[in-house]
Amino acid sequence: MTTAEPKANRPITPLWIVSIFVALVEAIAGFAIINTVGTVQITLTIFVIVYALLVAIAFFLILWKKPFVFYSPTEYGQSITPQEYINALSGNLSQQQAGKPEISEVKSSFTT
């Protein structure tokens, strides 16, 4: 059984910052869409749809290329440094062969 960390001690990660920003923009734009008519309403509706798609595409591209940027250093746990985790995810074999942990070891020590 694992002990849940109190909410007050959880760090604000880059993922939280991005999600709060996107939610705020979508809420403000949605409010603006409701209170406008005509061409402005159509333009804002297109913006909200395109903006959400662009953010989703950017998110998945970053997640695919550099997944480690979405975590704060405190989320890597005590037994591994952020650099070791990044090296394991990037498949840097020269550093792994020099005594660095394998990716399976890194993933098992990563705390959520």
C-alpha positions in Angstrom: 0.0 0.0 0.0 1.4 3.4 -0.9 0.9 6.6 1.1 -0.8 9.4 -0.9 1.1 12.6 -0.7 -0.9 15.5 0.7 -2.3 17.9 -1.9 -0.6 20.9 -0.3 2.9 19.4 -0.9 2.4 18.4 -4.6 4.5 20.5 -7.0 2.9 22.5 -9.8 4.2 20.7 -12.9 4.6 22.2 -16.4 1.6 20.0 -17.4 -0.6 21.7 -14.8 0.5 25.1 -16.0 -0.4 24.3 -19.6 -3.7 22.8 -18.7 -4.7 25.7 -16.6 -3.8 28.1 -19.3 -5.7 26.2 -22.0 -8.8 25.9 -19.8 -8.7 29.6 -19.0 -8.4 30.6 -22.7 -11.2 28.2 -23.7 -13.5 29.5 -20.9 -12.9 33.1 -21.8 -13.4 32.4 -25.5 -16.5 30.3 -24.8 -18.0 33.2 -22.8 -17.1 35.6 -25.7 -18.8 33.3 -28.2 -22.0 33.3 -26.2 -22.1 37.1 -26.0 -21.4 37.9 -29.7 -23.3 37.4 -32.9 -22.6 37.2 -36.6 -19.1 37.1 -38.1 -17.4 37.7 -34.8 -19.1 34.6 -33.3 -18.1 32.4 -36.2 -14.5 33.7 -36.0 -14.3 33.0 -32.3 -15.8 29.6 -32.8 -13.2 28.7 -35.4 -10.5 30.0 -33.2 -11.6 27.9 -30.2 -11.7 24.8 -32.3 -8.3 25.4 -34.1 -6.6 26.5 -30.9 -7.6 23.3 -29.1 -6.4 21.2 -32.0 -3.1 23.0 -32.2 -2.5 22.7 -28.5 -3.4 18.9 -28.6 -1.0 18.4 -31.6 1.8 20.3 -29.8 1.2 18.4 -26.6 1.4 15.0 -28.3 4.5 16.0 -30.4 6.3 17.1 -27.2 5.1 14.0 -25.4 6.5 11.9 -28.2 9.8 13.7 -28.6 10.6 14.9 -25.0 8.3 13.3 -22.4 10.6 14.3 -19.5 9.7 18.0 -19.9 6.3 17.4 -18.4 7.6 16.4 -15.0 9.1 18.5 -12.2 12.4 17.3 -10.7 10.7 16.2 -7.5 8.5 13.7 -9.4 11.5 11.6 -10.3 11.8 10.1 -6.9 14.7 9.8 -4.5 16.6 6.9 -6.1 17.1 8.5 -9.6 18.2 11.9 -10.8 16.3 13.7 -13.6 19.4 13.4 -15.9 19.4 9.6 -15.4 15.8 9.4 -16.3 16.2 11.6 -19.4 19.2 9.5 -20.5 17.2 6.3 -20.1 14.2 7.7 -22.1 16.4 9.1 -24.9 18.1 5.7 -25.3 21.6 7.0 -24.8 23.4 3.7 -24.7 26.8 5.0 -24.0 25.7 6.4 -20.7 23.6 3.4 -19.9 26.6 1.1 -20.4 28.7 3.2 -18.2 26.8 2.0 -15.1 23.6 4.0 -15.6 20.3 2.3 -15.0 18.4 0.6 -17.7 15.1 2.0 -18.8 13.1 -0.7 -17.0 14.9 0.2 -13.8 14.2 3.9 -14.3 10.5 3.3 -15.0 10.1 1.1 -11.9 11.7 3.7 -9.7 9.7 6.6 -11.1 7.0 7.8 -8.7 3.7 9.2 -9.8 
